[in-house]
Amino acid sequence: MNYRKVLKSSINDQPGIDAFVKAKLSRLDRQGNDFSRLFELMFSEENNVMLEYSEGFRVREVTYGECKKSILERAQKLAALTGGSVCGDVIGLYMDNGRDWIECFWAIILPGKKPLLMNLRLDNASLENALRDTGAKCVIAAKNDSAFGVRVLTPADIDASHASLPTGRCAGEILFMSSGTTDRLKICAYDADCFAAMIEDSYHIIKTCPRVKRHYKGRMKLLTFLPFYHIFGLVAVYLWFAFFSRTFVLLDNMLPATILNTIRRHEVTHIFAVPLLWNKTYEQAIDTIYKRGEKTRRRFDTGMKIMKRLEGLPPVYRLFSRLLFGEIRMNLFGNSIIFMISGGSEIKSEVLSFFNAIGYHLANGYGMTEIGITSVELSQKPKLLNSGSVGQPLTSAEYKVEDGRLFMRGRTRAKSILSGGEWHKQDGGWFDTGDLAEYKNGRYYILGRRDDLVISPNGENLNPLMIEERLKADGIKELCLTSVRQAQDVKPVLIARAALPLKDGGLEKAKAALKERLAQTGLTTAVGQVVFVREALMGEDDIKLNRRKIARRFENGEFTVLTGEESEKELTGRLAQGVKTLFAEALNKPANDIDYTGDFFTDYGGTSLDYFAMVMKLQQKYAVTFPANAGSSLSTVRDISEFISERTENYD
C-alpha cells in the first residue's frame, strides 16, 4: 500500500497536517455555531475510514460516508417516532461505545432533540433521577430490557426511514452526567460553541507538541477505551479525532488481553485513558519482568536508572529507550503507539516514568464534567512529562490558584448545570473546581480533591493522595485513607488490601510493612485506624478510586476485615479446592500460588481463552451453566465457588 498517498488523500489534498487542521478550523464560525455545521464538517471527508474493528479473523472498516448516510436515515425515523420537529426534547442515550452510539447520538441531535449521555456506571436510581429531572421523553438503549420509567427504543427501532428530516436548528445542547465520584449527581449542559472552542484548542496542541500529530504507516488510529458518555471520552477521544477525520478502533470487551491484542493487531497510534489502565499495565509489566529472574530484574533496573539520568536530553532519551526496552514494548503495545494521555484522576510519577522510559509518550491531562477538557502536558521533555504536571491551560481556558485551590474560566465551561433539581446558568467568572493545585515553574499540578481531605485526631488536614503515596509498601495492593462515620464521630480510617498471596504469612508481612512505613513517615497516629480487607477497593465499574464510596461500603459492613485466618479456612473446602485446581491448570501455575480472592485476569494475567477453557471444565465437572459474560463478575476462586454452591450440591 502507498501510505504516502493514503495520508495525502486523508488530509484533503492539503500540503500537510498543519495546513489541513488550520483550513478546517477556519470553516468553524464562532458566531452562531450550531451542531448541524459541526456535523457537516465532521463528516465532510466521506471516503476516510471512521471505524475499524475485529470480526473473527477479519478486520472490518466503516467510512465516514457510510456512517453519515445511516445517521441521516436514523434521524428521520427518530424524528417521526418522537414528535417530529418539536425541538428541545431530551432523549437519553444508554449504550457502550460503538457505531450504534455514534449514529444514535447524531440522530438525536439533528432533529433538534437534546441527548442526555447516560453514565453506564451509575445505579438505576441515579439514572432515573436524571431522566426525571431533565424531563426526558425516552431512552435509546442497546437492548429493550432496560427498566426505565420512560419509553425505551433500541437502535433497531430507528433504522432506515423514508421520512423527511425536519428542517430548522439542531439541538442547542448536549447533557452530561457527572461521573458519580461525589454524592451530588449533576447534569452539565454544553452548547455548540463550547465544543467549537475545545476543537479549536487542538490547533494549539499540534503546534506546541508536534509528536501528537504523527501518523504510523500513513494512518492515525485512536483506541476507543474511554466511554463517549464521559466528557473526556466525547471531547478528547471522539470530537477531536472525528472532526479531523481520523480512525477509531473499537474494543470487543475490556479484558486486559483483548485491549493489548487489539492495540497490536490494529496498530493503534493513540490511547487516551484513565490511570486505571496505565496502573494495571504497569503492575503487570513489572510483575512479568521481575518473575523472569534476578538477571532480568537487574538489567531492567539499570536501564531505568540510565533513563532517569538522561531525562534532560530528549533526543538521546528516545534513542536509548528504543535500544534498551524494545522487547518490553513488543510485549505491551508494540511500536505503533505515538501518543498517550492519562486523565480523569491522579497518576503516579513512577507510572509516567515507566511508559516514557520504555519508548512511549504518556502525558497527563486535566478536565472536569463542569469545565470540559482544559489542559494537557505538551512538553516533549521527559522530566516534565514524568513530573505529573497537567501543563498549562489550553487557549480557550484560564487557570489561577488561590489558597491552594484551582479556579478556571473560559469558553469551554458548561453553559448551565442542573443541581438539586434546578438549572443554574453559569456566568463567565471563575469556577471553583474543588481541586487542590500547585503552580510552579510555569506548570500546574493537581494535588487531589478538597472534599477528600481527612481531619486527623490532632486536627490536622491530611491529603489522602499524598499520604497514600508515602505509605506505599511491599505487600500492599491498594490503599485508601478516608473519613468514616463511627457512632457519633467521623474518624480517619486507612483501609488496605494486601497483595497476593494472603496465605503463608502474606497478610502478616503486609501488616508489618505498612506499620513500618507509618513509623518512618511519622503518620502512625495521624491516620487513625488501620484495617486490612479482603475485597478490592475499586469495583468492576470504577475507573478511579472513590473515597466516599469506599467509606460508605465500610460503614455498611460491606468489607470483610481480615485477621489472618480467613483465607486458610476458605481454602479447605472441597468446592474451593476443586475450583482452585482448575484455576491453576488454566493459568499453568502451581495450585499453592492461587489465592482465594485473586483475580483470574488482573492478578494472575490470565487471557480470555484461558478463562474460556477453564469454564468449559467447570461446567462439565459441576453440571452448572455459566453466563456468557461470566468473566466480568466470576473471576476469583471465591466468586466461582459461591456461584456453583448456589446451584448444585455436587462438590466432588
C-alpha positions as CSV (number, residue, x, y, z in Angstrom):
1,M,0.0,0.0,0.0
2,N,1.2,3.5,-0.8
3,Y,1.0,5.1,2.7
4,R,2.1,8.5,1.5
5,K,-0.9,8.5,-0.9
6,V,-3.2,7.4,1.9
7,L,-2.0,10.2,4.1
8,K,-2.3,12.8,1.4
9,S,-5.9,11.9,0.5
10,S,-6.9,11.8,4.1
11,I,-6.0,15.4,4.6
12,N,-8.0,16.7,1.7
13,D,-5.0,17.4,-0.6
14,Q,-3.6,20.0,1.9
15,P,0.2,20.2,1.9
16,G,0.4,18.8,5.4
17,I,-1.4,18.2,8.7
18,D,-0.9,21.7,10.0
19,A,-2.5,23.2,6.8
20,F,-5.3,20.7,6.9
21,V,-6.1,21.4,10.5
22,K,-5.9,25.2,10.0
23,A,-8.1,25.1,6.9
24,K,-10.8,23.0,8.6
25,L,-10.8,25.1,11.7
26,S,-11.2,28.3,9.6
27,R,-14.6,26.9,8.5
28,L,-15.8,26.8,12.1
29,D,-17.7,30.0,12.5
30,R,-17.7,31.2,16.1
31,Q,-20.7,33.3,15.6
32,G,-23.9,31.3,15.6
33,N,-22.3,27.9,15.9
34,D,-24.8,25.0,15.9
35,F,-24.4,21.3,15.8
36,S,-25.6,21.0,12.1
37,R,-22.4,22.9,11.0
38,L,-20.3,20.7,13.2
39,F,-21.9,17.6,11.8
40,E,-21.3,18.6,8.2
41,L,-17.6,19.4,8.9
42,M,-17.1,16.2,10.9
43,F,-18.4,14.0,8.1
44,S,-17.0,16.0,5.1
45,E,-14.2,13.5,4.3
46,E,-16.6,10.8,3.4
47,N,-14.1,8.3,2.0
48,N,-11.9,8.2,5.1
49,V,-12.2,5.2,7.4
50,M,-14.1,6.1,10.6
51,L,-14.3,2.8,12.4
52,E,-12.1,-0.3,12.4
53,Y,-12.8,-3.4,14.4
54,S,-12.1,-7.1,14.5
55,E,-14.7,-9.7,13.4
56,G,-13.2,-13.1,13.9
57,F,-10.0,-13.2,11.8
58,R,-11.1,-10.3,9.7
59,V,-10.7,-6.5,10.2
60,R,-13.8,-4.6,9.2
61,E,-13.9,-0.9,8.2
62,V,-16.7,1.7,8.1
63,T,-16.2,5.0,6.3
64,Y,-17.4,8.4,7.4
65,G,-19.7,8.5,4.4
66,E,-21.4,5.2,5.3
67,C,-21.9,6.4,8.8
68,K,-23.3,9.7,7.7
69,K,-25.9,8.1,5.4
70,S,-27.0,5.9,8.3
71,I,-27.2,8.8,10.7
72,L,-29.5,10.8,8.4
73,E,-31.8,7.9,7.9
74,R,-32.0,7.2,11.6
75,A,-32.5,10.9,12.4
76,Q,-35.6,10.8,10.1
77,K,-37.0,7.8,11.8
78,L,-36.4,9.1,15.3
79,A,-38.0,12.4,14.5
80,A,-41.1,10.6,13.3
81,L,-41.2,8.5,16.5
82,T,-40.6,11.3,18.9
83,G,-42.8,14.2,17.8
84,G,-41.2,15.4,14.6
85,S,-39.8,19.0,14.7
86,V,-40.5,19.6,18.4
87,C,-37.1,20.9,19.4
88,G,-35.6,20.8,22.9
89,D,-36.9,17.4,24.0
90,V,-34.4,15.4,26.0
91,I,-33.6,11.8,24.9
92,G,-31.4,9.6,26.9
93,L,-28.6,7.6,25.2
94,Y,-27.7,4.5,27.2
95,M,-25.2,2.2,25.5
96,D,-21.5,1.4,25.1
97,N,-19.1,2.9,22.6
98,G,-19.6,1.7,19.0
99,R,-21.1,2.6,15.7
100,D,-24.6,2.5,17.1
101,W,-23.7,5.0,19.8
102,I,-22.2,7.5,17.3
103,E,-25.2,7.1,14.9
104,C,-27.8,7.4,17.6
105,F,-26.0,10.4,19.2
106,W,-26.3,12.4,15.9
107,A,-29.7,11.0,15.2
108,I,-30.9,12.6,18.4
109,I,-29.2,16.0,17.7
110,L,-30.2,16.5,14.0
111,P,-34.0,16.7,14.6
112,G,-33.4,19.2,17.3
113,K,-33.5,16.9,20.4
114,K,-31.1,17.1,23.3
115,P,-29.1,13.9,24.0
116,L,-28.6,13.1,27.7
117,L,-25.4,11.0,27.8
118,M,-26.2,8.3,30.4
119,N,-23.4,7.0,32.5
120,L,-23.5,3.2,32.4
121,R,-21.5,3.0,35.7
122,L,-24.3,4.8,37.7
123,D,-27.0,2.9,39.6
124,N,-30.6,2.8,38.2
125,A,-31.9,5.1,40.9
126,S,-29.4,7.9,39.9
127,L,-30.3,7.4,36.2
128,E,-34.0,7.5,36.9
129,N,-33.5,10.8,38.9
130,A,-31.6,12.2,35.9
131,L,-34.3,11.2,33.5
132,R,-36.9,12.8,35.7
133,D,-35.0,16.0,36.4
134,T,-34.3,16.6,32.7
135,G,-37.8,15.7,31.6
136,A,-36.5,13.0,29.2
137,K,-39.1,11.8,26.8
138,C,-37.5,8.4,26.1
139,V,-34.2,6.5,26.1
140,I,-32.3,4.8,23.3
141,A,-30.7,1.7,24.8
142,A,-28.7,-1.2,23.3
143,K,-31.5,-3.6,24.4
144,N,-35.1,-3.2,25.3
145,D,-34.7,-4.8,28.7
146,S,-33.6,-1.6,30.4
147,A,-36.1,-0.9,33.2
148,F,-36.6,2.9,32.9
149,G,-39.7,4.8,33.7
150,V,-39.8,6.3,30.2
151,R,-40.2,4.8,26.8
152,V,-37.2,2.7,25.6
153,L,-36.1,2.5,22.0
154,T,-33.3,0.4,20.5
155,P,-31.0,1.1,17.6
156,A,-33.1,-1.3,15.5
157,D,-36.2,0.8,16.2
158,I,-34.7,3.8,14.4
159,D,-33.2,2.1,11.4
160,A,-33.6,3.4,7.9
161,S,-36.6,5.5,7.1
162,H,-38.0,7.3,4.1
163,A,-39.5,10.2,6.1
164,S,-38.1,13.7,5.6
165,L,-35.8,15.2,8.2
166,P,-37.4,18.2,9.9
167,T,-35.8,21.4,9.0
168,G,-34.6,24.0,11.4
169,R,-31.9,24.4,14.0
170,C,-30.2,21.4,15.6
171,A,-30.2,20.7,19.3
172,G,-28.8,23.6,21.3
173,E,-27.2,21.5,24.0
174,I,-25.7,18.1,24.9
175,L,-26.2,17.0,28.5
176,F,-23.5,15.1,30.5
177,M,-23.9,13.3,33.8
178,S,-21.3,13.8,36.4
179,S,-19.1,10.8,36.8
180,G,-20.5,9.7,40.2
181,T,-17.3,10.3,42.2
182,T,-19.2,12.6,44.6
183,D,-22.5,12.2,46.4
184,R,-24.1,15.0,44.3
185,L,-25.0,13.9,40.8
186,K,-25.1,16.9,38.4
187,I,-26.2,17.4,34.8
188,C,-24.0,19.7,32.8
189,A,-25.3,21.3,29.5
190,Y,-22.9,22.2,26.7
191,D,-23.7,24.1,23.5
192,A,-22.0,24.0,20.2
193,D,-19.8,27.0,21.0
194,C,-18.3,25.1,23.9
195,F,-17.3,22.2,21.7
196,A,-16.1,24.5,18.9
197,A,-13.7,26.1,21.5
198,M,-12.4,22.7,22.5
199,I,-11.9,21.7,18.9
200,E,-10.1,25.0,18.2
201,D,-7.7,24.2,21.1
202,S,-6.5,21.2,19.0
203,Y,-4.5,23.6,16.7
204,H,-2.6,24.9,19.8
205,I,-1.9,21.3,20.8
206,I,-0.4,20.2,17.5
207,K,1.6,23.4,17.1
208,T,3.0,23.1,20.7
209,C,3.6,19.3,20.6
210,P,4.4,18.1,17.0
211,R,4.6,14.5,18.2
212,V,0.8,14.2,18.8
213,K,0.0,14.7,15.1
214,R,2.4,11.9,13.8
215,H,0.9,9.0,11.9
216,Y,2.0,5.4,11.6
217,K,2.1,4.0,8.1
218,G,0.0,6.9,6.9
219,R,-2.8,6.3,9.5
220,M,-3.8,7.7,12.8
221,K,-5.9,5.3,14.9
222,L,-7.3,6.0,18.3
223,L,-8.4,3.2,20.7
224,T,-12.0,3.8,22.0
225,F,-11.1,2.9,25.6
226,L,-12.9,5.9,27.2
227,P,-16.7,5.9,27.2
228,F,-18.2,8.5,24.9
229,Y,-20.7,9.5,27.5
230,H,-17.9,11.0,29.6
231,I,-16.6,14.5,28.9
232,F,-13.0,13.2,28.4
233,G,-14.3,10.4,26.1
234,L,-16.6,12.6,24.0
235,V,-14.2,15.5,23.5
236,A,-10.6,14.2,23.6
237,V,-11.4,10.9,22.0
238,Y,-14.4,11.4,19.7
239,L,-14.8,15.0,18.8
240,W,-11.1,15.9,18.4
241,F,-10.4,12.9,16.2
242,A,-13.7,12.7,14.3
243,F,-13.5,16.4,13.4
244,F,-10.2,15.8,11.6
245,S,-11.5,12.5,10.1
246,R,-9.2,10.0,11.8
247,T,-9.9,6.4,12.6
248,F,-11.4,4.8,15.7
249,V,-10.5,1.3,16.8
250,L,-13.4,-0.4,18.6
251,L,-12.9,-2.9,21.5
252,D,-14.9,-6.1,21.8
253,N,-14.6,-6.0,25.6
254,M,-12.4,-4.5,28.4
255,L,-10.4,-7.6,29.3
256,P,-6.7,-6.9,29.5
257,A,-5.8,-9.5,26.9
258,T,-8.3,-8.0,24.4
259,I,-7.0,-4.5,24.9
260,L,-3.4,-5.5,24.3
261,N,-4.3,-7.7,21.3
262,T,-6.5,-5.0,19.7
263,I,-3.7,-2.4,20.0
264,R,-1.2,-4.6,18.4
265,R,-3.4,-6.1,15.7
266,H,-4.8,-2.8,14.5
267,E,-1.6,-0.8,15.0
268,V,-3.2,1.8,17.3
269,T,-1.3,5.1,17.4
270,H,-3.1,7.0,20.2
271,I,-4.6,5.9,23.5
272,F,-6.4,8.2,25.9
273,A,-7.3,6.6,29.1
274,V,-7.8,6.9,32.9
275,P,-4.9,6.0,35.3
276,L,-6.6,2.6,35.9
277,L,-5.4,1.3,32.5
278,W,-1.9,2.7,33.0
279,N,-1.6,1.4,36.5
280,K,-2.7,-2.1,35.7
281,T,-0.5,-2.4,32.6
282,Y,2.5,-1.1,34.6
283,E,1.9,-3.5,37.5
284,Q,1.6,-6.5,35.2
285,A,4.7,-5.5,33.2
286,I,6.8,-5.1,36.4
287,D,5.5,-8.4,37.7
288,T,6.4,-10.2,34.5
289,I,9.9,-8.6,34.4
290,Y,10.7,-9.5,38.0
291,K,9.5,-13.1,37.6
292,R,12.0,-13.7,34.9
293,G,14.8,-13.8,37.4
294,E,17.4,-11.6,39.1
295,K,19.4,-11.1,35.9
296,T,16.4,-9.6,34.0
297,R,15.4,-7.5,37.0
298,R,18.9,-6.0,37.4
299,R,19.1,-5.3,33.7
300,F,15.7,-3.5,33.8
301,D,16.5,-1.5,36.9
302,T,19.8,-0.4,35.4
303,G,18.0,0.7,32.2
304,M,15.6,2.8,34.2
305,K,18.4,4.4,36.1
306,I,20.1,5.3,32.9
307,M,16.8,6.9,31.5
308,K,16.4,8.9,34.8
309,R,19.9,10.4,34.2
310,L,19.0,11.3,30.6
311,E,15.7,13.0,31.3
312,G,17.1,16.4,30.4
313,L,18.2,15.2,26.9
314,P,15.0,14.3,24.9
315,P,16.7,13.2,21.6
316,V,19.2,11.0,23.4
317,Y,16.5,9.8,25.8
318,R,14.3,8.5,23.0
319,L,17.3,6.8,21.3
320,F,18.3,4.9,24.4
321,S,14.7,4.0,25.2
322,R,14.4,2.3,21.8
323,L,17.7,0.4,22.4
324,L,17.1,-0.6,25.9
325,F,13.4,-1.6,26.1
326,G,12.4,-2.8,22.6
327,E,11.4,-6.3,23.9
328,I,9.2,-4.7,26.7
329,R,7.4,-2.6,24.1
330,M,6.7,-5.5,21.8
331,N,5.2,-7.4,24.8
332,L,3.0,-4.5,25.7
333,F,1.5,-2.2,22.9
334,G,4.0,-2.8,20.1
335,N,5.8,0.0,18.2
336,S,2.9,1.8,16.6
337,I,2.0,3.9,19.6
338,I,2.6,7.6,19.0
339,F,0.9,9.5,21.9
340,M,-0.9,8.6,25.1
341,I,-2.8,10.8,27.6
342,S,-3.9,10.0,31.1
343,G,-6.8,11.9,32.6
344,G,-9.7,11.7,35.0
345,S,-7.8,11.3,38.2
346,E,-4.3,11.4,39.6
347,I,-1.5,9.2,38.2
348,K,1.7,8.3,40.0
349,S,5.0,9.7,38.8
350,E,6.5,6.1,38.7
351,V,3.9,5.0,36.2
352,L,4.5,8.0,33.9
353,S,8.3,7.4,34.2
354,F,7.9,3.8,33.2
355,F,6.0,4.4,30.0
356,N,8.1,7.3,28.9
357,A,11.3,5.5,29.7
358,I,10.4,2.4,27.6
359,G,9.8,4.5,24.5
360,Y,6.2,5.6,24.6
361,H,4.9,9.2,25.2
362,L,2.5,9.4,28.1
363,A,1.2,12.9,29.1
364,N,-1.0,13.9,32.0
365,G,-4.2,15.9,31.2
366,Y,-7.0,17.7,33.1
367,G,-10.6,18.4,32.8
368,M,-14.0,18.1,34.5
369,T,-17.6,17.5,33.6
370,E,-18.3,21.1,34.5
371,I,-15.5,22.7,32.6
372,G,-14.6,20.5,29.6
373,I,-11.0,19.4,28.7
374,T,-8.8,22.3,29.6
375,S,-5.1,21.3,29.7
376,V,-2.5,18.6,28.9
377,E,1.2,18.5,29.4
378,L,2.5,19.3,25.9
379,S,6.2,19.4,26.7
380,Q,8.5,16.8,25.0
381,K,10.9,16.9,27.9
382,P,10.7,13.6,29.8
383,K,11.4,15.4,33.1
384,L,8.2,17.4,32.8
385,L,6.2,14.5,31.5
386,N,7.2,12.3,34.4
387,S,6.5,15.0,37.0
388,G,2.7,14.6,36.8
389,S,2.2,18.1,35.5
390,V,-1.1,18.8,33.6
391,G,0.8,21.6,31.7
392,Q,-0.7,25.0,31.0
393,P,-4.4,25.8,30.2
394,L,-5.3,25.5,26.5
395,T,-6.1,28.6,24.5
396,S,-9.8,28.7,25.4
397,A,-9.2,28.4,29.2
398,E,-7.5,30.2,32.1
399,Y,-6.4,28.9,35.5
400,K,-5.5,30.5,38.8
401,V,-4.6,29.1,42.1
402,E,-5.8,30.8,45.3
403,D,-5.4,29.3,48.8
404,G,-4.2,26.1,47.2
405,R,-7.4,25.7,45.1
406,L,-7.7,25.6,41.4
407,F,-10.1,28.1,39.6
408,M,-10.9,28.1,35.9
409,R,-12.7,30.3,33.4
410,G,-13.1,30.2,29.7
411,R,-15.3,29.3,26.7
412,T,-15.2,25.6,27.3
413,R,-17.3,25.8,30.5
414,A,-20.7,24.2,30.7
415,K,-23.4,26.8,30.0
416,S,-25.7,25.6,32.8
417,I,-25.7,23.0,35.5
418,L,-28.6,21.0,36.9
419,S,-28.1,20.5,40.6
420,G,-30.7,19.9,43.3
421,G,-33.4,19.7,40.7
422,E,-32.8,23.2,39.4
423,W,-30.8,24.6,36.4
424,H,-28.2,27.1,37.3
425,K,-26.9,29.3,34.4
426,Q,-23.1,29.7,34.6
427,D,-21.6,33.1,34.2
428,G,-18.2,33.9,32.7
429,G,-16.5,34.3,36.1
430,W,-14.0,32.0,37.9
431,F,-15.2,28.5,38.6
432,D,-14.0,26.7,41.7
433,T,-13.0,23.2,40.5
434,G,-12.8,21.7,44.0
435,D,-9.3,20.5,43.3
436,L,-6.2,21.3,45.3
437,A,-3.4,22.5,43.0
438,E,0.0,24.0,42.8
439,Y,1.6,26.3,40.2
440,K,5.4,26.0,39.9
441,N,7.9,26.6,37.1
442,G,5.1,27.5,34.7
443,R,3.2,24.3,35.2
444,Y,0.0,23.3,37.1
445,Y,-0.1,20.2,39.4
446,I,-3.3,18.7,40.7
447,L,-2.9,17.5,44.3
448,G,-6.2,15.9,45.0
449,R,-9.8,16.8,45.8
450,R,-10.5,19.4,48.5
451,D,-13.5,17.4,49.8
452,D,-11.3,14.3,50.1
453,L,-9.3,16.0,52.9
454,V,-9.3,14.0,56.1
455,I,-9.0,15.6,59.5
456,S,-6.6,13.7,61.8
457,P,-7.2,13.1,65.5
458,N,-5.0,16.1,66.3
459,G,-7.0,18.4,63.9
460,E,-4.5,18.4,61.0
461,N,-5.8,18.4,57.4
462,L,-4.5,15.3,55.6
463,N,-4.4,15.0,51.8
464,P,-5.2,11.3,51.2
465,L,-3.5,11.3,47.8
466,M,-0.1,12.4,49.2
467,I,-0.4,10.2,52.3
468,E,-1.2,7.0,50.3
469,E,1.8,7.7,48.0
470,R,4.1,7.9,51.0
471,L,2.7,4.7,52.6
472,K,3.4,2.6,49.5
473,A,5.0,-0.7,50.8
474,D,5.7,-4.2,49.7
475,G,2.7,-6.5,50.0
476,I,0.1,-3.6,49.8
477,K,-2.1,-3.7,46.6
478,E,-4.5,-0.9,47.4
479,L,-4.7,1.9,50.0
480,C,-7.5,4.4,50.8
481,L,-7.4,7.0,53.5
482,T,-10.9,8.2,54.1
483,S,-13.3,9.7,56.7
484,V,-15.7,7.1,58.2
485,R,-18.6,7.8,60.5
486,Q,-18.3,5.7,63.7
487,A,-21.1,6.2,66.3
488,Q,-21.4,10.0,66.6
489,D,-18.0,10.9,65.3
490,V,-16.2,11.0,61.9
491,K,-12.8,9.5,62.1
492,P,-10.0,8.7,59.7
493,V,-9.5,5.1,58.6
494,L,-6.8,3.7,56.5
495,I,-8.2,0.8,54.5
496,A,-5.7,-1.6,52.9
497,R,-5.9,-4.6,50.6
498,A,-2.9,-6.9,50.8
499,A,-1.2,-8.2,47.6
500,L,-1.3,-11.9,47.0
501,P,-0.8,-14.4,48.5
502,L,-2.6,-13.9,51.8
503,K,-1.6,-17.4,53.0
504,D,1.8,-18.4,54.3
505,G,2.1,-15.3,56.4
506,G,1.5,-12.9,53.5
507,L,-1.1,-10.9,55.4
508,E,1.2,-10.5,58.5
509,K,4.1,-9.4,56.3
510,A,1.9,-6.8,54.6
511,K,0.7,-5.5,58.0
512,A,4.3,-5.3,59.2
513,A,5.4,-3.5,56.1
514,L,2.6,-0.9,56.4
515,K,3.3,-0.4,60.1
516,E,7.0,0.3,59.3
517,R,6.1,2.8,56.6
518,L,3.7,4.6,59.1
519,A,6.5,4.9,61.6
520,Q,9.1,6.0,59.0
521,T,6.8,8.8,57.8
522,G,5.6,9.9,61.2
523,L,2.0,9.1,60.4
524,T,1.2,6.3,62.9
525,T,-1.1,8.5,65.0
526,A,-2.3,10.8,62.2
527,V,-4.1,8.3,60.0
528,G,-6.1,6.8,62.8
529,Q,-7.5,3.2,62.5
530,V,-5.8,0.8,60.1
531,V,-7.7,-2.2,58.7
532,F,-7.0,-4.8,56.1
533,V,-9.9,-6.0,54.0
534,R,-10.5,-9.0,51.6
535,E,-12.4,-7.2,48.9
536,A,-11.0,-5.0,46.2
537,L,-11.4,-1.3,47.0
538,M,-12.3,-0.4,43.4
539,G,-15.3,-2.2,41.9
540,E,-15.6,-3.6,38.4
541,D,-17.3,-0.4,37.1
542,D,-15.0,2.0,38.9
543,I,-12.5,3.9,36.7
544,K,-10.8,5.7,39.7
545,L,-10.6,5.5,43.5
546,N,-13.8,6.9,45.0
547,R,-13.1,7.6,48.7
548,R,-16.7,8.5,49.6
549,K,-18.0,5.3,48.1
550,I,-15.4,3.2,49.9
551,A,-16.3,5.0,53.2
552,R,-19.9,4.1,52.7
553,R,-19.1,0.5,52.0
554,F,-17.0,0.3,55.1
555,E,-19.8,1.9,57.2
556,N,-22.3,-0.5,55.8
557,G,-20.2,-3.5,56.7
558,E,-19.6,-4.5,53.0
559,F,-15.9,-5.2,53.6
560,T,-14.6,-8.3,55.4
561,V,-11.9,-7.2,57.8
562,L,-9.0,-9.8,57.7
563,T,-7.4,-11.2,60.8
564,G,-5.0,-13.6,59.0
565,E,-7.1,-16.8,59.4
566,E,-9.8,-16.4,56.8
567,S,-8.0,-17.4,53.6
568,E,-6.7,-20.6,55.1
569,K,-10.2,-21.6,56.3
570,E,-11.8,-20.8,53.0
571,L,-9.2,-22.8,51.1
572,T,-10.0,-26.0,53.0
573,G,-13.5,-26.5,51.4
574,R,-13.8,-29.3,48.8
575,L,-15.5,-27.0,46.3
576,A,-13.0,-24.2,46.7
577,Q,-10.1,-26.7,46.3
578,G,-11.6,-28.1,43.2
579,V,-12.1,-24.7,41.6
580,K,-8.6,-23.7,42.6
581,T,-7.2,-26.7,40.9
582,L,-8.8,-25.8,37.6
583,F,-7.8,-22.2,38.1
584,A,-4.2,-23.3,38.4
585,E,-4.4,-25.6,35.4
586,A,-5.8,-22.9,33.2
587,L,-3.1,-20.5,34.3
588,N,-0.3,-23.0,34.2
589,K,0.6,-22.2,37.8
590,P,1.1,-24.3,41.0
591,A,-2.2,-24.6,42.9
592,N,-0.4,-23.3,46.0
593,D,0.2,-20.0,44.2
594,I,-3.6,-19.4,43.7
595,D,-5.3,-17.3,46.4
596,Y,-9.0,-17.5,47.3
597,T,-9.6,-13.8,46.3
598,G,-7.1,-13.5,43.4
599,D,-8.5,-12.2,40.2
600,F,-8.0,-14.5,37.1
601,F,-7.2,-11.6,34.8
602,T,-5.8,-8.7,36.8
603,D,-3.9,-10.7,39.5
604,Y,-2.7,-13.7,37.5
605,G,-2.6,-12.4,33.9
606,G,-5.0,-14.9,32.5
607,T,-6.4,-14.5,29.0
608,S,-9.9,-14.8,27.8
609,L,-9.0,-18.0,26.0
610,D,-7.5,-19.4,29.3
611,Y,-10.7,-18.4,31.1
612,F,-13.0,-20.0,28.4
613,A,-11.1,-23.3,28.7
614,M,-11.5,-23.3,32.5
615,V,-15.2,-22.5,32.3
616,M,-15.7,-25.5,30.0
617,K,-14.1,-27.8,32.5
618,L,-16.1,-26.3,35.4
619,Q,-19.4,-26.7,33.6
620,Q,-18.6,-30.3,32.8
621,K,-17.4,-31.1,36.4
622,Y,-20.2,-29.4,38.3
623,A,-23.0,-29.5,35.8
624,V,-23.5,-25.8,36.1
625,T,-24.0,-23.4,33.2
626,F,-22.0,-20.1,33.4
627,P,-23.4,-16.9,31.8
628,A,-21.9,-15.6,28.6
629,N,-20.3,-12.6,30.4
630,A,-19.0,-14.7,33.4
631,G,-15.5,-13.2,33.0
632,S,-16.7,-9.8,34.1
633,S,-18.0,-11.0,37.5
634,L,-16.8,-14.5,38.2
635,S,-13.1,-14.2,38.1
636,T,-11.9,-15.4,41.6
637,V,-12.0,-18.8,43.3
638,R,-14.3,-17.4,45.9
639,D,-16.9,-15.9,43.5
640,I,-16.9,-19.0,41.3
641,S,-17.2,-21.3,44.3
642,E,-20.2,-19.3,45.6
643,F,-21.8,-19.3,42.2
644,I,-21.5,-23.1,41.9
645,S,-22.6,-23.7,45.5
646,E,-25.9,-21.8,45.0
647,R,-26.7,-24.1,42.0
648,T,-25.6,-27.6,42.9
649,E,-24.6,-29.9,45.8
650,N,-22.0,-31.7,43.7
651,Y,-18.8,-30.6,45.3
652,D,-16.7,-33.6,44.5
